[in-house]
């Protein structure tokens, strides 16, 4: 039996977006910027999720994840499809960089629960340290919250201590109210991290969406004492936008969330811009992407 | 780890002259008695400049210059040409916006974030908006094709939004074909003087805009001057009443935009996190130096404790300090006198039995600062629930039903603005229709646009500014 969930708070778009825009106006400069850049790098899930992903491509991504640039910290994890988990695992041995695998019929999530569980099992069997599952948006929009809840709970049961990130794909949910509701469902069902998007849609992470989800995390902690994580994915390409998310975490959730244990940014191009900005702070000169290794 | 916010100071240089004269008839002229007064940076206490102290003779000279410009050129200029000047001023404000923002923050204490993103942007927007009206005046008043300007306008503006309030008066006045004598507030004259410079550079004919700096003496002289055809005043209700007494028996048209003690009403079904944002914006924007500030928070009883808890956490994230730091949310209190007034009223709140809550940050060791504050346990009879504090101090009270909220909200001599927070549209409309306030914001607060009229009920004044309604008081 699944417990009936209490209603979720409503969300109003106007003041939500006004507050979200405010985070981007914080001016983080000099030493503070250097620290924020290194933290952002440490929180990256360096991601490749394309149909053409190959072992060679994943190995080169892993090399960059472990050694982005001289002096720069390692990223948190590499995120790949289940078939490539073993390659990534091998390439990252001994680096401390984790391997995250998408699962549950990513990106649509429109398969039977059985297929989703077996997909997850395969990723776990290959050694995945973290699972990024997608919620069933079709069921959610049809009003079948219990199905969404039960699937997350079933995947979490399979994962055990392995960290489970629930991708809400907020760009398909249609409102901030729905984003809030899906966040509450996922947290109650046992997701360790709630994640904005698959990165497969035009509309991905936005500061306002992240704010709604951070408010759900804050309220969940107030209610249960537990700290759960947030992952923003898709559309975070610049240092400035990454820092705005750190400000959001700091002001809504507090210092404890400023760690790869509780915050991740799913990205690929972002790392290059962070490295470029880092270089500028170290040398005082603006560099060029030509000097940053492409993965 | 903690995310550090290193100081991030706005570095646009501004030039501040050691002394400023009046701007009369297109020329810089000292006070008739040579008197000046210092204008001070409230964040440091340092004197920024010395400004001419206006005398009745100075005011008379300015009114005469405005009269000459009115009859000599401005009234009879082709409206489309008049518009070009107003557009030119608007563009110049935009081009020099950062300089104006820095000056506004230095002279008045408001955070650069607000002067940069609100005051100056809105000031330029008002000039752009009213420039468009200059050759369409016959459409401003229904049922008549013959409209005329009034003549010479006397305008007196406050220190909370110095340039913006000057724009609210000057833009519609001159677009409609009037000329104007403006007296900025004593503590914040500098941006109005820079605006005078902009007018001169824009080639505005001498005497169309005149600036006389000074205190109440100059203000009173302007109100009393027999050749002024219209008085536009924004400021305290106390001074508004003096103006009304002075003008009693005269037909001089007037608009008065005065004080407020606005109710911000939060129902239990409101989106709470967003309502808290509206509450914070409503009372801590510009250190609470806002006539339409949401200074009385009416919360439905079941969510009182939760609102207090969330607000307590929220005000801890407000960054108080150097107004020129781009991360500052709460800047300096405008003057020592205002700081003393706020302090006195807060003391009265504590003495009358309300419970004071304040953000815990340290205050800078110089300048005038006051932490974000709110009171719980407030009774409607407390002074902090009735008097305008004009500082970052909120009074929280509770209600049980919508009708009780309306009654409590209207139980004030003022009626400038109000806020309603509920997830139900119908309830929002029900309450808004029954609130006696010039502006009611539903699920938002402090939203302004040049096309939207603004003004008060009852002791918050009369007449509207903004939009076509704000144009009519400058026409006959």
Interface residues (C-beta under 8 A of the other chain):
Chain A: X9 X10 X11 X12 X14 X15 X16 X18 X19 X25 X26 X27 X28 X29 X30 X31 X32 X33 X35 X36 X39 X215 X246 X247 X249 X250 X251 X255 X258 X259
Chain B: X1 X2 X3 X4 X5 X6 X8 X113 X117 X269 X270 X271 X272 X273 X274 X275 X277 X278 X281 X317 X326 X327 X423 X443 X444
